[in-house]
Amino acid sequence: LVMVAWIFIWMASLTVSDKAALYGWWSAPWITTLSIMVNVALGIGMMFYFMRMLRNMDDLQRKIQLDALSMALGISLVGCAAYSLLVTWGIIVDEEVSDIFVLMCVAYSVSVMIGVVRYR
């Protein structure tokens, strides 16, 4: 539950920073820099919490997480390369980094669910 809170807070700060730039909520460069720094700091905090959470898991839970992380990395690398080629060839014209981010998150989530079902 705490990990979900970390993810939610980090994603909220990312959304606020992104929408602030998109809609011009603030124009001072120092506020933009501060919002990015806050997002990075929250992301690093989330990473450290995830590592601590992994240390507190039993061996099977860690295996499920490691398998899910490796699948998400592989799918993200292959997906990123394919996405890059689609952009290069003009098939995708409105490229967004968030597309790859969504792919990575979905791959990780599905991989965790598959691991839980597999080792049930």
C-alpha positions as CSV (number, residue, x, y, z in Angstrom):
1,L,0.0,0.0,0.0
2,V,2.9,2.4,0.8
3,M,4.5,1.6,-2.6
4,V,1.2,2.5,-4.3
5,A,1.2,5.8,-2.5
6,W,4.8,6.5,-3.6
7,I,3.9,5.7,-7.2
8,F,0.7,7.9,-7.0
9,I,2.6,10.9,-5.5
10,W,5.4,10.5,-8.0
11,M,3.0,10.3,-10.9
12,A,1.0,13.3,-9.6
13,S,4.1,15.4,-9.5
14,L,4.9,14.3,-13.1
15,T,1.4,15.2,-14.2
16,V,1.5,18.6,-12.6
17,S,4.9,19.4,-14.1
18,D,3.8,18.2,-17.5
19,K,0.5,20.0,-17.5
20,A,2.0,23.2,-16.1
21,A,4.3,23.3,-19.2
22,L,1.5,22.4,-21.5
23,Y,-1.0,24.9,-20.2
24,G,1.4,27.6,-19.1
25,W,0.4,27.5,-15.4
26,W,3.6,29.2,-14.5
27,S,6.2,31.0,-16.7
28,A,9.2,31.5,-14.3
29,P,12.0,29.1,-15.3
30,W,13.0,28.5,-11.7
31,I,9.5,27.1,-10.9
32,T,9.8,24.8,-13.8
33,T,13.2,23.6,-12.7
34,L,11.9,23.2,-9.1
35,S,9.0,21.1,-10.3
36,I,11.3,18.8,-12.3
37,M,13.7,18.5,-9.3
38,V,10.7,17.6,-7.0
39,N,9.6,15.0,-9.5
40,V,13.1,13.5,-9.7
41,A,13.5,13.5,-5.9
42,L,10.2,11.8,-5.5
43,G,11.2,9.2,-8.2
44,I,14.4,8.5,-6.4
45,G,12.6,8.1,-3.1
46,M,10.2,5.7,-4.8
47,M,13.1,3.7,-6.1
48,F,14.7,3.4,-2.6
49,Y,11.4,2.4,-1.1
50,F,11.0,-0.3,-3.8
51,M,14.5,-1.6,-3.1
52,R,13.7,-1.7,0.7
53,M,10.4,-3.5,-0.1
54,L,12.3,-6.1,-2.2
55,R,14.7,-6.7,0.7
56,N,11.7,-7.5,3.0
57,M,10.2,-10.0,0.6
58,D,10.7,-13.7,0.7
59,D,12.6,-15.5,-2.1
60,L,9.6,-16.4,-4.2
61,Q,8.2,-12.8,-4.1
62,R,11.7,-11.5,-5.1
63,K,11.8,-14.0,-8.0
64,I,8.4,-12.9,-9.2
65,Q,9.6,-9.2,-9.1
66,L,12.9,-10.0,-10.8
67,D,11.2,-11.9,-13.6
68,A,8.7,-9.1,-14.0
69,L,11.4,-6.4,-14.1
70,S,13.5,-8.4,-16.6
71,M,10.4,-8.9,-18.9
72,A,9.5,-5.2,-18.6
73,L,13.1,-4.2,-19.5
74,G,13.2,-6.5,-22.5
75,I,9.7,-5.5,-23.7
76,S,10.6,-1.8,-23.2
77,L,13.9,-2.1,-25.1
78,V,12.3,-4.0,-28.1
79,G,9.3,-1.7,-28.0
80,C,11.4,1.4,-27.9
81,A,13.5,0.3,-30.8
82,A,10.3,-0.6,-32.8
83,Y,8.7,2.7,-31.8
84,S,11.9,4.6,-32.9
85,L,11.8,2.9,-36.3
86,L,8.1,3.7,-36.7
87,V,8.8,7.4,-36.0
88,T,11.8,7.4,-38.3
89,W,9.7,6.0,-41.2
90,G,6.9,8.5,-40.5
91,I,4.3,5.9,-39.5
92,I,4.0,7.6,-36.1
93,V,4.0,11.4,-36.5
94,D,3.0,12.5,-33.0
95,E,5.6,10.7,-30.9
96,E,5.3,10.8,-27.1
97,V,7.8,9.5,-24.5
98,S,4.8,8.6,-22.4
99,D,3.9,5.8,-24.9
100,I,7.0,3.9,-24.0
101,F,6.4,4.6,-20.3
102,V,3.0,3.1,-20.5
103,L,4.3,0.1,-22.4
104,M,6.9,-0.5,-19.6
105,C,4.3,-0.1,-16.8
106,V,1.8,-2.4,-18.5
107,A,4.6,-5.0,-19.2
108,Y,5.7,-5.0,-15.6
109,S,2.2,-5.2,-14.2
110,V,1.2,-8.0,-16.5
111,S,4.4,-9.9,-15.8
112,V,3.8,-9.6,-12.0
113,M,0.3,-11.0,-12.4
114,I,1.6,-13.8,-14.5
115,G,4.3,-14.6,-12.0
116,V,1.8,-14.6,-9.1
117,V,-0.5,-17.0,-11.0
118,R,2.4,-19.2,-12.1
119,Y,3.7,-19.7,-8.6
120,R,0.4,-19.9,-6.8
